[in-house]
Amino acid sequence: MNFGEEVPAVGAADVPRDGYLLDVREQDEWDAGHAPEAVHIPMRQLGDRAGEVPRDREVFVICRSGARSAQVTVALNQAGWLARNVAGGMQSWAEAGRPMEGAGDGPPYVA
């Protein structure tokens, strides 16, 4: 992927509460902890499921650290979406004190 251009990004604390948050991590990472309002489409499935992502609103893309989501952000923008990477990913999300939930019995965490 060519990162010659700057990837549009936003800090975790600045993602609007009603924003469309696209989590591109793997299932085990999602199960460990995710934003309650996030939509989960693993990066490897996005080619087949891109039609599920709205084109009429800004998309905030998140992963664990921000690397995979940066790749997805570039790809979405090149394909006509308006996307921004969540800088620092779920690690920054958790550090910012944003809400998280998990699929397990214990407290949610970033895997």
Buried (B, 14 or more C-beta within 10 A) or exposed (E): EEEEEEBBBBEBEEBEEEBBBBBBBBEEBBBBBBBEEBBBBBBEEBEEEBEEBEEEEBBBBBBBBBEBBBBBBBBBBEEEBEBBBBBBBBBBBBEEEBEBEBEEEEEBEBB
